[in-house]
Amino acid sequence: MECRDVFRCLFNIGENEIEIYKMLLNGGKKVDEIGELVKRDRSTIQRCLKKLIDCGMVRREKRVIKNGGGYYYVYISISPSDLKEFLNECVDEWQEEMKRAIENLEESI
């Protein structure tokens, strides 16, 4: 089993999300910058980022535009070591849930 398989199993994410996660390891980027680098449209990038944020692989930081007012968001991947720790926690939690489900099997049937 490869890491991609683990991501699919735990978080239901695919190649687009994995590509964006890896690209953001090189530094934070705005949605438009990500789209240009991975050659995908804005809506696809936003969907991918939402999945990555929801599963904890990417965080979003608000940046204020000093001279013109307003703000924008920068997206940043968590480090591979933090991701590894997080994945281990997810697997441990999943294993405990499965054990409880098996324990209650007779009552559920």
Backbone bond lengths (Angstrom), bond angles and torsions (degrees), N, CA, C in turn:
res aa  C-N    CA-C-N  psi(-1)  N-CA   C-N-CA  omega(-1)  CA-C   N-CA-C  phi
1 M - - - 1.449 - - 1.525 108.46 -
2 E 1.313 115.75 138.63 1.461 122.27 -179.97 1.522 110.49 -104.42
3 C 1.331 116.13 167.55 1.464 121.08 178.91 1.527 111.52 -56.91
4 R 1.314 116.92 -39.17 1.470 120.92 179.66 1.531 110.27 -57.93
5 D 1.329 116.24 -38.58 1.458 120.55 178.81 1.524 111.21 -66.03
6 V 1.321 116.26 -38.85 1.471 120.79 178.17 1.523 109.94 -64.16
7 F 1.340 117.27 -44.72 1.467 120.71 179.11 1.518 111.14 -61.37
8 R 1.323 116.34 -42.45 1.463 120.05 179.08 1.528 110.73 -63.55
9 C 1.313 116.13 -44.56 1.464 121.27 -177.21 1.530 111.98 -66.46
10 L 1.326 116.82 -49.02 1.462 120.47 -175.61 1.523 113.66 -77.97
11 F 1.333 117.00 -39.42 1.462 120.36 -170.22 1.523 114.70 -118.83
12 N 1.328 118.03 -5.36 1.457 122.15 -177.74 1.532 111.55 56.43
13 I 1.328 115.29 46.53 1.462 119.31 176.71 1.519 109.17 -114.08
14 G 1.325 114.65 153.67 1.456 120.09 -175.56 1.511 113.53 -115.00
15 E 1.308 114.73 -161.42 1.466 122.19 -175.30 1.526 112.82 -61.24
16 N 1.346 117.87 -40.48 1.467 120.11 -179.75 1.524 111.06 -59.60
17 E 1.322 116.62 -45.85 1.469 120.45 -179.00 1.529 111.09 -66.13
18 I 1.325 116.22 -41.21 1.463 119.81 179.71 1.531 110.26 -63.94
19 E 1.323 116.49 -41.97 1.465 120.82 178.09 1.533 110.88 -60.82
20 I 1.322 117.14 -43.73 1.463 120.73 179.98 1.522 110.87 -67.27
21 Y 1.339 117.47 -43.23 1.459 120.33 178.02 1.533 109.85 -55.78
22 K 1.337 117.11 -50.48 1.456 121.46 -177.71 1.528 111.32 -62.84
23 M 1.318 117.60 -39.99 1.458 121.34 -179.93 1.530 110.86 -64.86
24 L 1.330 117.44 -37.10 1.462 121.15 -178.77 1.526 112.91 -74.60
25 L 1.315 117.85 -10.12 1.470 120.28 174.61 1.529 110.95 -65.44
26 N 1.326 116.74 -21.97 1.468 121.97 179.70 1.520 112.98 -84.23
27 G 1.320 117.65 1.04 1.460 121.34 178.90 1.518 111.29 135.48
28 G 1.322 115.77 154.96 1.460 122.03 -178.47 1.516 112.48 -65.49
29 K 1.315 113.92 147.83 1.466 120.23 -179.45 1.526 110.21 -142.76
30 K 1.352 114.70 155.44 1.462 121.51 172.49 1.531 108.80 -84.50
31 V 1.321 115.99 163.92 1.470 121.48 -178.46 1.524 111.50 -54.26
32 D 1.340 117.10 -47.67 1.466 120.06 -178.01 1.528 111.90 -62.79
33 E 1.320 117.19 -38.09 1.465 120.83 178.35 1.529 110.74 -65.06
34 I 1.320 115.99 -42.06 1.468 120.60 178.47 1.527 110.07 -61.78
35 G 1.333 116.01 -46.13 1.459 121.08 -179.99 1.515 112.85 -57.58
36 E 1.328 116.11 -42.23 1.464 119.96 178.93 1.521 111.42 -64.89
37 L 1.325 116.53 -40.67 1.470 120.42 -176.39 1.527 112.91 -71.94
38 V 1.324 117.09 -37.42 1.469 119.08 -177.38 1.531 112.51 -101.39
39 K 1.325 116.77 1.49 1.472 122.33 175.33 1.533 112.60 58.89
40 R 1.339 115.14 49.26 1.465 121.25 176.82 1.526 107.99 -130.53
41 D 1.338 117.17 156.51 1.458 120.17 -179.45 1.532 110.79 -76.43
42 R 1.319 114.90 163.08 1.465 122.99 -174.63 1.528 112.25 -56.39
43 S 1.327 117.65 -43.51 1.470 120.01 -177.27 1.527 111.33 -65.32
44 T 1.330 117.35 -37.51 1.472 120.87 176.83 1.520 109.77 -64.55
45 I 1.322 116.96 -44.73 1.468 121.24 179.27 1.522 110.15 -61.21
46 Q 1.317 117.60 -44.37 1.470 120.63 -179.23 1.531 111.53 -63.59
47 R 1.332 118.03 -40.72 1.471 120.79 176.69 1.530 110.78 -62.88
48 C 1.319 116.08 -44.64 1.467 120.38 179.22 1.528 110.86 -62.33
49 L 1.316 116.82 -44.36 1.461 120.30 179.98 1.517 111.50 -63.90
50 K 1.325 117.38 -38.85 1.466 119.85 177.92 1.525 110.50 -60.55
51 K 1.334 116.77 -45.37 1.472 120.04 177.78 1.523 111.08 -60.53
52 L 1.335 116.61 -44.25 1.462 121.01 -178.26 1.529 111.81 -65.85
53 I 1.323 116.48 -37.37 1.471 120.69 177.01 1.521 109.86 -69.17
54 D 1.327 116.39 -45.46 1.471 120.72 -178.75 1.524 111.90 -59.80
55 C 1.326 117.29 -35.35 1.467 119.35 -179.18 1.521 112.37 -91.07
56 G 1.330 118.47 -2.27 1.455 121.59 173.67 1.515 116.30 89.23
57 M 1.334 117.67 9.27 1.466 120.23 -178.39 1.525 112.83 -85.47
58 V 1.326 116.98 -20.67 1.469 122.53 -178.23 1.524 107.86 -135.44
59 R 1.328 115.62 146.94 1.460 119.95 173.95 1.533 108.91 -121.05
60 R 1.325 114.73 157.63 1.462 121.34 -178.42 1.517 108.46 -115.14
61 E 1.338 116.14 131.54 1.458 121.25 178.51 1.524 109.58 -119.36
62 K 1.318 115.42 133.99 1.463 121.69 178.88 1.522 108.86 -85.62
63 R 1.318 115.65 131.39 1.464 121.71 177.77 1.527 108.66 -120.06
64 V 1.314 116.47 134.58 1.471 122.21 -179.28 1.522 109.18 -91.93
65 I 1.329 115.20 135.91 1.464 121.21 175.26 1.523 106.50 -84.96
66 K 1.335 116.83 115.77 1.460 121.41 -171.19 1.521 113.95 -68.91
67 N 1.303 119.54 -50.65 1.461 121.58 -172.64 1.519 113.97 -84.07
68 G 1.313 117.78 -28.73 1.453 119.73 -174.89 1.508 114.19 -107.21
69 G 1.314 117.68 -3.35 1.452 120.20 -174.66 1.517 109.95 75.46
70 G 1.284 115.96 174.32 1.451 120.50 -179.81 1.518 111.56 85.35
71 Y 1.319 114.67 -171.15 1.454 120.74 -177.85 1.528 110.11 -156.67
72 Y 1.316 114.75 169.64 1.453 122.51 174.59 1.521 107.58 -148.18
73 Y 1.331 116.84 168.31 1.455 121.00 -179.60 1.521 110.52 -112.39
74 V 1.323 114.70 144.00 1.456 122.96 173.56 1.526 106.78 -117.34
75 Y 1.316 116.14 136.98 1.459 122.42 -177.96 1.527 109.12 -108.06
76 I 1.343 115.66 133.69 1.459 122.04 -173.96 1.524 109.07 -134.91
77 S 1.332 116.17 132.23 1.472 120.98 176.25 1.522 110.20 -76.44
78 I 1.331 116.23 146.99 1.456 118.76 170.42 1.525 107.40 -73.98
79 S 1.297 116.99 158.11 1.469 120.67 -176.62 1.531 110.54 -67.05
80 P 1.319 117.00 153.99 1.469 119.55 176.48 1.533 112.78 -56.94
81 S 1.326 118.26 -36.66 1.466 119.42 179.42 1.526 111.01 -67.73
82 D 1.350 117.56 -39.73 1.469 120.37 175.43 1.523 110.64 -65.95
83 L 1.336 116.40 -38.54 1.464 120.51 178.59 1.524 110.31 -64.20
84 K 1.305 117.07 -41.27 1.464 121.14 178.74 1.521 110.43 -60.39
85 E 1.318 117.13 -46.21 1.467 121.44 178.71 1.528 110.80 -62.03
86 F 1.338 116.00 -44.28 1.458 121.55 179.27 1.527 111.11 -62.23
87 L 1.331 117.54 -43.38 1.459 121.66 179.40 1.520 111.14 -62.96
88 N 1.320 116.76 -41.22 1.469 119.94 176.94 1.520 111.27 -60.82
89 E 1.334 117.28 -40.34 1.464 121.15 177.18 1.523 110.76 -64.09
90 C 1.332 116.81 -42.02 1.468 120.94 179.11 1.523 111.26 -62.87
91 V 1.327 116.74 -43.17 1.462 120.74 179.67 1.527 110.07 -64.81
92 D 1.332 117.36 -43.02 1.464 120.78 178.30 1.531 111.06 -60.74
93 E 1.329 116.43 -43.88 1.468 120.86 179.16 1.530 110.75 -64.04
94 W 1.338 116.33 -43.74 1.463 120.80 178.83 1.524 110.37 -61.11
95 Q 1.331 116.83 -42.26 1.459 121.16 -179.80 1.535 110.67 -62.20
96 E 1.303 117.30 -42.04 1.468 120.78 178.16 1.528 111.21 -64.40
97 E 1.329 116.78 -40.68 1.467 120.39 177.39 1.519 111.08 -62.33
98 M 1.325 117.02 -42.06 1.463 121.16 179.19 1.526 110.63 -64.83
99 K 1.320 117.35 -40.77 1.468 120.90 178.05 1.527 110.83 -61.79
100 R 1.337 117.12 -41.98 1.476 120.52 178.03 1.525 110.70 -64.61
101 A 1.336 116.04 -41.61 1.464 119.69 179.39 1.524 110.86 -63.01
102 I 1.322 117.11 -42.00 1.468 120.86 178.56 1.517 110.23 -65.77
103 E 1.317 116.77 -40.43 1.450 121.55 179.80 1.542 111.32 -60.91
104 N 1.327 115.99 -33.90 1.473 121.62 -178.59 1.524 112.48 -96.62
105 L 1.308 117.52 13.58 1.455 122.12 -174.89 1.533 112.61 -57.22
106 E 1.309 117.62 -47.32 1.464 121.00 -177.16 1.526 111.58 -62.29
107 E 1.322 117.28 -36.85 1.462 121.40 179.42 1.535 111.33 -72.09
108 S 1.337 115.75 -30.49 1.456 120.51 -177.07 1.513 113.91 -78.58
109 I 1.324 116.27 -24.47 1.474 119.96 -175.55 1.501 111.05 -84.00
